[in-house]
Amino acid sequence: MAERAQIFISAFNRIEKWMQNQLKSETKMGFSQMVRKLARRSDLPIKKYEDDLLQLSQLRNAIVHDQIGEDFVIAEPNDWVITRIQLIEKELFEPEKVLPRFAKKVTGFTVDLPLEELLSIVAKERYSQFPMYRDGEFKGLLTLRILGFWFAKHYPISAERIKQLTASALLEADNKTTNYQFVSSDTTMDYVQEQFSENATLEAILITKDGEPNGNLVGIIRPRDLVEQ
């Protein structure tokens, strides 16, 4: 078999074996069927390569089943195909995790933070997300969107009234929807992208070591971060 065909078949076989390992309890499943089934899993990068894998399967069948001679195959993979299947294999075996790409110091705030002080932080530090805690327990995520809606709803509001309020007033007013999600430090980027794609109300994904909300924050991802990087 020609060298490029051998490289292709070897990579294809490793991918097929990897998929079989993901479906340990389900045997006697063809390659295309495995691809379609695993494409439903948001923790795997199969969905974005589904069409490629199905087409690569057809090429594999042509090479293996329609081989004319030991050193001659009816369909020889070109450079693009070799590069593509190697890229897919790398992403399957070494998927990118949220860390270290989105590792950063994230400041938490107490729900007793005076509203006036919160507004000052927005103006000076240009923060747009405020993870809120009470005695170390996570209570919610305040954002500029929530802040804007709250002021629109309570307009006009006096400076004296603002001085009397704390951040908890904004949390209590926005308790109908969840605009955040916690993930562990070993979560894949494919899972994160899927969550933002499927949840229009999601404003930030917060990262802790084990994914627990009361753990130390080690990173944060906003929708625009995926576009900027």
C-alpha positions as CSV (number, residue, x, y, z in Angstrom):
1,M,0.0,0.0,0.0
2,A,1.3,3.5,-0.9
3,E,2.8,5.6,2.0
4,R,0.0,8.2,2.2
5,A,-2.7,5.6,2.1
6,Q,-0.9,3.7,4.9
7,I,-0.7,6.9,7.0
8,F,-4.3,7.6,6.4
9,I,-5.5,4.0,7.3
10,S,-3.4,4.0,10.5
11,A,-4.9,7.3,11.7
12,F,-8.4,6.1,10.7
13,N,-8.0,2.9,12.6
14,R,-6.8,4.7,15.7
15,I,-9.8,7.0,15.5
16,E,-12.2,4.1,15.1
17,K,-10.6,2.4,18.1
18,W,-11.0,5.6,20.1
19,M,-14.7,5.7,19.2
20,Q,-15.2,2.1,20.2
21,N,-13.7,2.9,23.6
22,Q,-16.2,5.7,24.0
23,L,-19.0,3.2,23.3
24,K,-17.8,0.3,25.4
25,S,-21.2,-1.0,26.2
26,E,-22.4,-0.9,22.6
27,T,-20.7,-3.4,20.3
28,K,-21.1,-4.3,16.6
29,M,-21.7,-0.7,15.6
30,G,-20.4,0.5,12.3
31,F,-18.1,3.5,11.9
32,S,-20.8,5.9,10.5
33,Q,-23.2,4.8,13.2
34,M,-20.6,5.5,15.9
35,V,-19.9,9.0,14.4
36,R,-23.6,9.9,14.5
37,K,-24.1,8.6,18.0
38,L,-21.0,10.3,19.5
39,A,-21.9,13.6,17.7
40,R,-24.7,14.0,20.2
41,R,-22.3,14.2,23.1
42,S,-21.4,17.8,23.9
43,D,-18.2,16.8,25.8
44,L,-16.6,15.4,22.6
45,P,-15.5,17.3,19.4
46,I,-17.2,14.8,17.1
47,K,-20.1,17.1,16.1
48,K,-17.9,19.7,14.3
49,Y,-16.1,16.9,12.4
50,E,-19.1,14.7,11.7
51,D,-19.3,15.4,8.0
52,D,-15.5,15.0,7.6
53,L,-15.5,11.7,9.4
54,L,-18.4,10.3,7.3
55,Q,-16.6,11.3,4.1
56,L,-13.3,9.9,5.4
57,S,-15.1,6.6,6.0
58,Q,-16.0,6.4,2.4
59,L,-12.4,7.0,1.4
60,R,-11.3,4.3,3.8
61,N,-13.7,1.8,2.3
62,A,-12.4,2.6,-1.2
63,I,-8.8,2.1,-0.2
64,V,-9.4,-1.1,1.8
65,H,-12.1,-2.8,-0.3
66,D,-11.2,-1.6,-3.8
67,Q,-7.4,-2.0,-3.6
68,I,-6.1,-3.2,-7.0
69,G,-2.6,-4.4,-5.8
70,E,-0.3,-4.3,-2.9
71,D,1.3,-1.1,-3.9
72,F,-1.6,0.4,-5.8
73,V,-4.9,1.7,-4.4
74,I,-7.8,3.1,-6.3
75,A,-8.1,6.2,-4.1
76,E,-4.9,7.8,-2.9
77,P,-5.4,10.4,0.0
78,N,-4.1,13.8,-0.9
79,D,-2.2,16.2,1.4
80,W,-5.4,17.9,2.6
81,V,-6.9,14.6,3.6
82,I,-3.8,13.6,5.5
83,T,-3.6,16.9,7.3
84,R,-7.3,16.8,8.1
85,I,-7.4,13.3,9.6
86,Q,-4.3,14.0,11.7
87,L,-5.9,17.2,13.0
88,I,-9.1,15.3,14.0
89,E,-7.0,12.6,15.6
90,K,-5.1,15.1,17.7
91,E,-8.3,16.8,18.9
92,L,-9.8,13.5,19.9
93,F,-6.8,12.3,21.8
94,E,-5.7,15.7,23.1
95,P,-8.7,18.0,23.4
96,E,-8.1,21.5,24.5
97,K,-9.1,22.2,28.1
98,V,-10.3,25.5,29.5
99,L,-7.0,25.8,31.4
100,P,-4.5,27.2,30.8
101,R,-6.2,29.2,28.0
102,F,-8.7,30.9,30.3
103,A,-6.8,30.9,33.6
104,K,-6.9,34.3,35.3
105,K,-7.4,35.9,38.7
106,V,-11.2,36.3,39.2
107,T,-12.3,38.7,42.0
108,G,-15.3,37.7,44.1
109,F,-17.6,40.1,45.8
110,T,-19.8,40.0,48.9
111,V,-23.6,40.4,48.5
112,D,-23.3,43.2,51.1
113,L,-21.3,45.3,48.8
114,P,-22.9,48.8,48.7
115,L,-24.4,49.5,45.3
116,E,-22.6,52.8,45.2
117,E,-19.3,51.0,45.5
118,L,-20.2,48.5,42.9
119,L,-20.9,51.3,40.4
120,S,-17.6,52.9,41.3
121,I,-15.8,49.6,40.5
122,V,-17.6,49.4,37.1
123,A,-16.5,52.9,36.3
124,K,-12.9,52.6,37.5
125,E,-12.0,49.0,36.8
126,R,-14.4,48.4,33.9
127,Y,-15.5,45.0,35.4
128,S,-18.5,43.5,33.6
129,Q,-19.0,40.3,35.8
130,F,-19.3,40.2,39.5
131,P,-19.4,36.7,41.2
132,M,-21.3,37.3,44.4
133,Y,-20.8,35.4,47.7
134,R,-22.2,35.3,51.2
135,D,-19.9,33.8,53.8
136,G,-18.0,31.9,51.1
137,E,-21.2,30.5,49.5
138,F,-21.8,31.5,45.8
139,K,-25.1,33.4,45.4
140,G,-25.1,34.5,41.8
141,L,-23.5,36.4,39.0
142,L,-24.1,40.1,38.6
143,T,-23.4,41.6,35.1
144,L,-23.7,44.9,33.3
145,R,-26.8,43.5,31.6
146,I,-28.5,42.9,35.0
147,L,-27.3,46.3,36.3
148,G,-28.7,48.1,33.2
149,F,-32.1,46.4,33.4
150,W,-32.3,47.1,37.1
151,F,-31.7,50.8,36.7
152,A,-34.1,51.0,33.7
153,K,-36.8,49.3,35.9
154,H,-36.2,51.7,38.8
155,Y,-35.7,54.9,36.9
156,P,-35.7,57.5,38.2
157,I,-33.8,56.7,41.3
158,S,-32.2,59.2,43.7
159,A,-28.5,59.1,44.7
160,E,-29.7,58.9,48.3
161,R,-31.7,55.7,47.5
162,I,-28.6,54.2,45.8
163,K,-26.6,54.8,48.9
164,Q,-29.1,52.7,50.9
165,L,-28.9,49.6,48.7
166,T,-26.4,46.7,48.4
167,A,-25.7,44.3,45.6
168,S,-28.1,41.8,47.0
169,A,-31.0,44.0,45.7
170,L,-29.9,43.3,42.2
171,L,-29.5,39.6,42.8
172,E,-33.0,39.3,44.3
173,A,-34.5,41.2,41.3
174,D,-32.8,38.7,38.8
175,N,-33.6,35.4,40.3
176,K,-35.7,34.0,37.5
177,T,-32.9,32.9,35.2
178,T,-29.4,31.4,35.6
179,N,-26.9,33.3,33.6
180,Y,-23.8,31.3,34.7
181,Q,-22.4,27.8,34.8
182,F,-19.6,26.2,36.7
183,V,-17.1,23.8,35.1
184,S,-14.0,22.0,36.4
185,S,-10.5,22.9,35.2
186,D,-10.3,19.8,33.0
187,T,-13.4,20.7,31.0
188,T,-12.9,20.7,27.2
189,M,-13.3,23.8,25.1
190,D,-15.8,21.9,22.9
191,Y,-18.1,21.5,25.8
192,V,-17.9,25.2,26.7
193,Q,-18.6,26.2,23.1
194,E,-21.6,23.9,23.0
195,Q,-23.0,25.4,26.2
196,F,-22.8,29.0,24.9
197,S,-24.3,27.9,21.6
198,E,-27.3,26.1,23.3
199,N,-28.0,28.6,26.1
200,A,-28.8,32.2,25.0
201,T,-29.0,33.4,28.6
202,L,-25.5,32.1,29.6
203,E,-23.3,35.2,30.2
204,A,-20.3,33.5,31.8
205,I,-18.8,30.1,32.6
206,L,-16.9,30.1,35.9
207,I,-14.0,27.7,36.4
208,T,-13.1,26.1,39.7
209,K,-10.8,23.1,40.2
210,D,-13.6,20.6,40.7
211,G,-16.5,22.5,39.2
212,E,-18.1,23.1,42.5
213,P,-19.6,26.6,42.9
214,N,-18.1,27.3,46.3
215,G,-14.5,26.5,45.3
216,N,-11.9,29.1,44.5
217,L,-12.4,30.7,41.1
218,V,-9.4,30.0,38.8
219,G,-10.9,31.4,35.5
220,I,-13.8,32.8,33.7
221,I,-15.1,32.6,30.1
222,R,-17.5,35.1,28.5
223,P,-19.0,34.6,25.0
224,R,-16.9,37.3,23.5
225,D,-13.7,35.7,24.8
226,L,-14.2,32.8,22.4
227,V,-14.4,35.3,19.5
228,E,-11.5,37.5,20.6
229,Q,-8.9,34.6,21.1
